[in-house]
């Protein structure tokens, strides 16, 4: 859902949950997922405005450049984090 717009990027509030809301994002796994998300954002020039990684869901407010679609960004983050974890 778009939150705001300027000429460089659009802000989006993104939320996703773990399968069946299992509380698996804890300890070292939580830190690893956070690193992967930051790495994907850096590679795609996406700025994380704020974010929370809870034990069963992820909240992110991100600034996505116009050349990258929201669906492609979410696919890259979720795909890389599920593959590497």
TIRO-2110 file (N, C-alpha, C; in Angstrom, 1 decimal):
// TIRO-2110
0.8, -1.2, 0.0, N, 1, A
0.0, 0.0, 0.0, CA, 1, A
0.9, 1.2, 0.0, C, 1, A
0.8, 2.1, -1.0, N, 2, A
1.6, 3.3, -1.0, CA, 2, A
1.3, 4.3, 0.1, C, 2, A
2.3, 4.8, 0.7, N, 3, A
2.0, 5.8, 1.8, CA, 3, A
2.2, 7.2, 1.3, C, 3, A
3.3, 7.5, 0.6, N, 4, A
3.6, 8.8, 0.2, CA, 4, A
4.4, 8.7, -1.2, C, 4, A
4.4, 9.9, -1.8, N, 5, A
5.1, 9.9, -3.1, CA, 5, A
6.0, 11.1, -3.3, C, 5, A
7.2, 11.0, -3.8, N, 6, A
8.0, 12.1, -4.2, CA, 6, A
8.6, 11.7, -5.6, C, 6, A
9.4, 12.6, -6.2, N, 7, A
9.9, 12.3, -7.5, CA, 7, A
11.0, 11.2, -7.6, C, 7, A
11.5, 10.8, -6.4, N, 8, A
12.6, 9.8, -6.5, CA, 8, A
12.1, 8.4, -6.1, C, 8, A
11.2, 8.2, -5.1, N, 9, A
10.8, 6.9, -4.7, CA, 9, A
9.4, 7.0, -4.0, C, 9, A
8.8, 5.9, -3.8, N, 10, A
7.5, 5.8, -3.1, CA, 10, A
7.7, 5.0, -1.9, C, 10, A
7.0, 5.4, -0.8, N, 11, A
7.1, 4.7, 0.5, CA, 11, A
6.0, 3.6, 0.5, C, 11, A
6.4, 2.4, 0.9, N, 12, A
5.4, 1.3, 1.0, CA, 12, A
5.5, 0.7, 2.4, C, 12, A
4.4, 0.3, 3.0, N, 13, A
4.3, -0.4, 4.2, CA, 13, A
4.1, -1.8, 3.9, C, 13, A
5.1, -2.7, 4.2, N, 14, A
5.0, -4.1, 3.9, CA, 14, A
4.9, -4.9, 5.1, C, 14, A
4.1, -6.0, 5.1, N, 15, A
4.0, -6.9, 6.2, CA, 15, A
3.8, -8.3, 5.7, C, 15, A
4.6, -9.2, 6.3, N, 16, A
4.3, -10.6, 5.9, CA, 16, A
4.6, -11.5, 7.1, C, 16, A
3.9, -12.7, 7.1, N, 17, A
4.0, -13.5, 8.3, CA, 17, A
4.6, -14.9, 7.9, C, 17, A
5.0, -15.6, 8.9, N, 18, A
5.6, -16.9, 8.7, CA, 18, A
4.4, -17.9, 8.5, C, 18, A
4.7, -19.0, 7.9, N, 19, A
3.6, -20.0, 7.6, CA, 19, A
3.0, -20.4, 8.9, C, 19, A
1.6, -20.4, 8.9, N, 20, A
0.8, -20.7, 10.1, CA, 20, A
1.2, -19.9, 11.3, C, 20, A
1.8, -18.7, 11.1, N, 21, A
2.2, -17.8, 12.2, CA, 21, A
3.1, -18.5, 13.3, C, 21, A
3.9, -19.5, 12.8, N, 22, A
4.8, -20.2, 13.8, CA, 22, A
5.8, -19.2, 14.2, C, 22, A
6.2, -19.2, 15.5, N, 23, A
7.1, -18.2, 16.0, CA, 23, A
8.5, -18.8, 15.9, C, 23, A
9.0, -18.7, 14.7, N, 24, A
10.4, -19.2, 14.3, CA, 24, A
11.4, -18.2, 14.2, C, 24, A
11.1, -16.9, 14.1, N, 25, A
12.1, -15.8, 13.9, CA, 25, A
12.6, -15.4, 15.2, C, 25, A
13.5, -16.2, 15.8, N, 26, A
14.0, -15.9, 17.1, CA, 26, A
15.5, -16.1, 17.1, C, 26, A
16.2, -15.4, 18.0, N, 27, A
17.7, -15.7, 18.2, CA, 27, A
18.5, -15.4, 17.0, C, 27, A
19.4, -16.4, 16.7, N, 28, A
20.3, -16.3, 15.6, CA, 28, A
19.5, -16.2, 14.2, C, 28, A
18.4, -16.9, 14.1, N, 29, A
17.7, -16.9, 12.9, CA, 29, A
17.1, -15.5, 12.6, C, 29, A
16.6, -14.8, 13.7, N, 30, A
16.1, -13.5, 13.5, CA, 30, A
17.2, -12.5, 13.0, C, 30, A
18.4, -12.6, 13.6, N, 31, A
19.5, -11.8, 13.2, CA, 31, A
19.9, -12.1, 11.7, C, 31, A
19.9, -13.4, 11.3, N, 32, A
20.3, -13.8, 10.0, CA, 32, A
19.3, -13.2, 9.0, C, 32, A
18.0, -13.3, 9.3, N, 33, A
17.0, -12.8, 8.4, CA, 33, A
17.1, -11.3, 8.2, C, 33, A
17.4, -10.6, 9.3, N, 34, A
17.6, -9.1, 9.3, CA, 34, A
18.8, -8.8, 8.4, C, 34, A
19.9, -9.5, 8.5, N, 35, A
21.0, -9.3, 7.6, CA, 35, A
20.7, -9.5, 6.1, C, 35, A
19.9, -10.5, 5.9, N, 36, A
19.5, -10.8, 4.5, CA, 36, A
18.6, -9.7, 3.9, C, 36, A
17.7, -9.3, 4.7, N, 37, A
16.8, -8.2, 4.3, CA, 37, A
17.6, -6.9, 4.0, C, 37, A
18.5, -6.6, 4.8, N, 38, A
19.4, -5.4, 4.6, CA, 38, A
20.2, -5.6, 3.4, C, 38, A
20.7, -6.8, 3.2, N, 39, A
21.6, -7.0, 2.0, CA, 39, A
20.8, -6.8, 0.7, C, 39, A
19.6, -7.4, 0.6, N, 40, A
18.7, -7.3, -0.6, CA, 40, A
18.3, -5.8, -0.8, C, 40, A
18.1, -5.1, 0.3, N, 41, A
17.7, -3.7, 0.2, CA, 41, A
18.9, -2.9, -0.4, C, 41, A
20.1, -3.1, 0.1, N, 42, A
21.3, -2.4, -0.4, CA, 42, A
21.5, -2.7, -1.8, C, 42, A
21.4, -4.0, -2.3, N, 43, A
21.6, -4.3, -3.7, CA, 43, A
20.6, -3.7, -4.6, C, 43, A
19.4, -3.4, -4.1, N, 44, A
18.3, -2.9, -5.0, CA, 44, A
18.1, -1.4, -4.8, C, 44, A
18.9, -0.8, -4.0, N, 45, A
18.8, 0.7, -3.7, CA, 45, A
17.5, 1.0, -3.0, C, 45, A
17.0, 0.1, -2.1, N, 46, A
15.8, 0.3, -1.4, CA, 46, A
16.2, 0.8, 0.0, C, 46, A
15.6, 1.9, 0.5, N, 47, A
15.9, 2.4, 1.8, CA, 47, A
14.9, 1.9, 2.8, C, 47, A
15.3, 1.4, 3.9, N, 48, A
14.5, 0.9, 5.0, CA, 48, A
14.3, 2.2, 5.9, C, 48, A
13.0, 2.7, 6.0, N, 49, A
12.7, 3.8, 6.8, CA, 49, A
12.6, 3.3, 8.3, C, 49, A
11.8, 2.2, 8.4, N, 50, A
11.7, 1.6, 9.7, CA, 50, A
11.3, 0.1, 9.5, C, 50, A
11.6, -0.7, 10.5, N, 51, A
11.2, -2.1, 10.4, CA, 51, A
11.3, -2.8, 11.7, C, 51, A
10.4, -3.8, 11.8, N, 52, A
10.4, -4.6, 13.0, CA, 52, A
10.3, -6.1, 12.6, C, 52, A
11.2, -6.9, 13.2, N, 53, A
11.2, -8.3, 12.9, CA, 53, A
10.7, -9.0, 14.2, C, 53, A
9.5, -9.4, 14.2, N, 54, A
8.9, -10.1, 15.4, CA, 54, A
9.1, -11.6, 15.2, C, 54, A
8.7, -12.4, 16.2, N, 55, A
9.0, -13.8, 16.1, CA, 55, A
8.1, -14.5, 15.0, C, 55, A
7.0, -13.9, 14.6, N, 56, A
6.1, -14.5, 13.6, CA, 56, A
5.8, -13.6, 12.4, C, 56, A
6.3, -12.4, 12.4, N, 57, A
6.0, -11.5, 11.2, CA, 57, A
7.0, -10.4, 11.1, C, 57, A
7.0, -9.8, 9.9, N, 58, A
7.9, -8.7, 9.6, CA, 58, A
7.1, -7.5, 9.2, C, 58, A
7.5, -6.4, 9.7, N, 59, A
6.9, -5.1, 9.3, CA, 59, A
8.0, -4.2, 8.7, C, 59, A
7.8, -3.6, 7.6, N, 60, A
8.8, -2.7, 7.0, CA, 60, A
8.2, -1.5, 6.4, C, 60, A
8.7, -0.4, 6.6, N, 61, A
8.4, 0.8, 5.8, CA, 61, A
9.6, 1.1, 4.9, C, 61, A
9.4, 1.0, 3.6, N, 62, A
10.6, 1.1, 2.7, CA, 62, A
10.3, 2.1, 1.6, C, 62, A
11.4, 2.7, 1.1, N, 63, A
11.3, 3.6, 0.0, CA, 63, A
11.9, 2.9, -1.2, C, 63, A
11.0, 2.6, -2.1, N, 64, A
11.4, 1.8, -3.3, CA, 64, A
11.5, 2.7, -4.5, C, 64, A
12.6, 2.6, -5.3, N, 65, A
12.8, 3.5, -6.4, CA, 65, A
11.8, 3.1, -7.5, C, 65, A
11.5, 4.0, -8.4, N, 66, A
10.5, 3.8, -9.4, CA, 66, A
10.8, 2.6, -10.4, C, 66, A
12.1, 2.3, -10.6, N, 67, A
12.4, 1.3, -11.6, CA, 67, A
12.2, -0.1, -11.0, C, 67, A
11.9, -0.3, -9.7, N, 68, A
11.7, -1.6, -9.1, CA, 68, A
10.3, -1.7, -8.7, C, 68, A
9.6, -2.7, -9.1, N, 69, A
8.2, -2.9, -8.7, CA, 69, A
8.1, -3.5, -7.3, C, 69, A
7.1, -3.2, -6.6, N, 70, A
6.9, -3.7, -5.2, CA, 70, A
6.9, -5.2, -5.2, C, 70, A
6.2, -5.8, -6.1, N, 71, A
6.1, -7.3, -6.2, CA, 71, A
7.5, -7.9, -6.4, C, 71, A
8.3, -7.3, -7.3, N, 72, A
9.7, -7.8, -7.5, CA, 72, A
10.6, -7.7, -6.3, C, 72, A
10.4, -6.6, -5.6, N, 73, A
11.2, -6.4, -4.3, CA, 73, A
10.8, -7.4, -3.3, C, 73, A
9.5, -7.6, -3.0, N, 74, A
9.1, -8.6, -2.0, CA, 74, A
9.5, -10.0, -2.4, C, 74, A
9.4, -10.3, -3.7, N, 75, A
9.8, -11.6, -4.2, CA, 75, A
11.3, -11.9, -3.9, C, 75, A
12.1, -10.8, -4.1, N, 76, A
13.6, -11.0, -3.9, CA, 76, A
13.8, -11.2, -2.4, C, 76, A
13.2, -10.4, -1.6, N, 77, A
13.5, -10.5, -0.1, CA, 77, A
13.0, -11.8, 0.4, C, 77, A
11.8, -12.2, 0.1, N, 78, A
11.2, -13.4, 0.7, CA, 78, A
11.9, -14.6, 0.1, C, 78, A
12.3, -14.6, -1.2, N, 79, A
12.9, -15.7, -1.9, CA, 79, A
14.3, -15.9, -1.3, C, 79, A
15.1, -14.8, -1.2, N, 80, A
16.5, -15.0, -0.7, CA, 80, A
16.5, -15.4, 0.8, C, 80, A
15.6, -14.8, 1.6, N, 81, A
15.6, -15.2, 3.0, CA, 81, A
15.2, -16.6, 3.2, C, 81, A
14.2, -17.1, 2.4, N, 82, A
13.8, -18.5, 2.6, CA, 82, A
14.8, -19.5, 2.1, C, 82, A
15.5, -19.1, 1.0, N, 83, A
16.5, -19.9, 0.4, CA, 83, A
17.8, -20.0, 1.4, C, 83, A
18.2, -18.9, 1.9, N, 84, A
19.4, -18.9, 2.7, CA, 84, A
19.2, -19.4, 4.1, C, 84, A
18.0, -19.4, 4.6, N, 85, A
17.7, -19.8, 6.0, CA, 85, A
17.5, -21.3, 5.9, C, 85, A
END
